[in-house]
Amino acid sequence: MSAGEAEGAASAPAGARVDATPAGVALAPLDAVADGAARNFVLQLRAGRFHGFVVRRGEAVFGYIDRCPHAGLPLAQVLDDYVAAGHVRCSWHGALFRVEDGACVAGPCVGARLAAWPVTVCDGIIVTA
Ligand code: FES
């Protein structure tokens, strides 16, 4: 199953957002994300639309739901612009989150955490876990 065909688009309620994805959805080749950078993914699922992003660190990937715990906004105002100074950065009020666990270490929501999106790399492809 690829990201574009995850569970069919026809039955999703208009505007519905979901916070989880089925396992085994192929998202992109690992090489499509530069080391240290991030990439946005939107998956149209039967239950609604999922918005997330993946950060690459070497051969590892870390996925998060694209929603800042400060004000609930998507973090990036420019496509794929999620990383600054080695952290995930929210573009609205500057919250910084550790890549490894999504914990906020600076900004207006210190102590809060990004919601994890389980992803992994299988045979060079980033897939949902
Ligand atoms: S919405 Fe992210 S820091 Fe305010």
Boltz pocket constraint, residues with backbone or C-beta under 6 A from the ligand:
constraints:
  - pocket:
      binder: B
      contacts: [[A, 68], [A, 69], [A, 70], [A, 71], [A, 72], [A, 73], [A, 75], [A, 90], [A, 91], [A, 92], [A, 93], [A, 94], [A, 95], [A, 107], [A, 108]]
      max_distance: 6.0
